[in-house]
Structures are given as C-alpha cells and as structure tokens.
Amino acid sequence: EAQVTQNPRYLITVTGKKLTVTCSQNMNHEYMSWYRQDPGLGLRQIYYSMNVEVTDKGDVPEGYKVSRKEKRNFPLILESPSPNQTSLYFCASRGSDTWQYFGPGTRLTVT
Amino acid sequence: AQSVAQPEDQVNVAEGNPLTVKCTYSVSGNPYLFWYVQYPNRGLQFLLKYITGDNLVKGSYGFEAEFNKSQTSFHLKKPSALVSDSALYFCAVRVLSGYALNFGKGTSLLVTP
C-alpha cells in the first residue's frame, strides 16, 4: 500500500529538548515536504526536498532543520523546541503525480 | 507570489442539499489547483485537481470543482451533501513550474441531518 508514515503520532516535550519526527514514504517519490497546521492559518510549508541531499526552506523554516540522506526518509529536527512550535505537523511526498500524499500527522506539544 | 483565499471559515448545509465551498487564488503563471479534505484526527486526502483542459473537474466522493480563470476561482461543489462529508476542506495552488504548494486556511463543512 502506498503510504507516508510519520512517527511519533503524538509527542509532549519540554522547551529545549531536542527531538526528531521521522517521515518515510514507500513510493520512491523524489519530492518531500513538511508542513505545520495551526488553527486559522491553514497549512504552512516548513521545508521541502526535491531529491536526496537537496533541501530548501519553505515559508516558516525558523527553528527547524531537515535532512535527506535517503530517498524514502525526510526527518524533521527541532534542535531546541519552544512553545510556539506546538502544532500539528504533516509530512508529504509527491512523485510524477501532481498531487501530494500526506502522512497521518504528528501532534507536538512543547511545554 | 502565489496565494489562496477561502473566504468562509465554516459552511453549513442540510443533508441532500447542494454544497459549495469557495476558493480564489492568485498566481503568476498557469496554476495547478487542488482540493484536499481532512477528516478529524486524519491526514489530508487528495480530492481533485485542475491542471488544464475542461474547466469542470470531477473528483472523489462525488465532488467536483469549477475552474474560472476570469474570476480566479476554483469552487468545490457537490450536488447532494451527505452527513459524512462533514470535514475540513483545503484549497491549494501551485505554479506549474514550481514546487511550493500554498494552502488556504481551510473551510469547515458541517452537513446536518
């Protein structure tokens, strides 16, 4: 089954404690991206990657890092999380199809 | 720059009635336009897209959308709403030559029995 998986699905952490949210796709897609969803703001792109070792900033990259060492994985790293990064995070991938496949989401709470 | 506007935070409709969820866009160049649906505690699911060709596009679950270039709109429609259609709907736009996908803020659709 074609899918994008994210882990963990729920995470509560404290300010400053580094964390990583993993994202993996099994469709051999070149393009992957991370979004955050906040009430009243819709989805905003954090980072995207057009292929292995090729990443670029989206609209709201501050406080986040990403890496793309393998085609299937695109982890999101928060080196020093802050409460304003409390949000719902989605990973997505896209192949030759024009639309994106989304993961199930990771709900992050930073206290 | 490209952007999407969904002017309604919430749309309420009775089951069996037609529904419309509005979307307008702004983009330099030819747009790819999309609708996604998000059910509670779920990720976004692709509904339909417009790239080129027929202005009326049909998608999943009986939804359709009409591309109107002069009004820069891409409204989502369904002839007869179901209670199970209640969800959050997002319109999105991408330039054909680009990678970034810009989403609207979302419209909550509530279909009442």
HADDOCK unambig.tbl for C-alpha pairs under 7 A between the chains (distance, minus, plus):
assign (segid A and resid 40 and name CA) (segid B and resid 105 and name CA) 5.83 0.50 0.50
assign (segid A and resid 41 and name CA) (segid B and resid 105 and name CA) 5.06 0.50 0.50
assign (segid A and resid 42 and name CA) (segid B and resid 103 and name CA) 6.47 0.50 0.50
assign (segid A and resid 42 and name CA) (segid B and resid 104 and name CA) 5.88 0.50 0.50
assign (segid A and resid 42 and name CA) (segid B and resid 105 and name CA) 3.73 0.50 0.50
assign (segid A and resid 42 and name CA) (segid B and resid 106 and name CA) 5.75 0.50 0.50
assign (segid A and resid 43 and name CA) (segid B and resid 103 and name CA) 5.85 0.50 0.50
assign (segid A and resid 43 and name CA) (segid B and resid 105 and name CA) 7.00 0.50 0.50
assign (segid A and resid 102 and name CA) (segid B and resid 43 and name CA) 6.02 0.50 0.50
assign (segid A and resid 102 and name CA) (segid B and resid 44 and name CA) 5.78 0.50 0.50
assign (segid A and resid 103 and name CA) (segid B and resid 43 and name CA) 5.81 0.50 0.50
assign (segid A and resid 104 and name CA) (segid B and resid 42 and name CA) 5.54 0.50 0.50
assign (segid A and resid 104 and name CA) (segid B and resid 43 and name CA) 4.25 0.50 0.50
assign (segid A and resid 105 and name CA) (segid B and resid 43 and name CA) 5.79 0.50 0.50
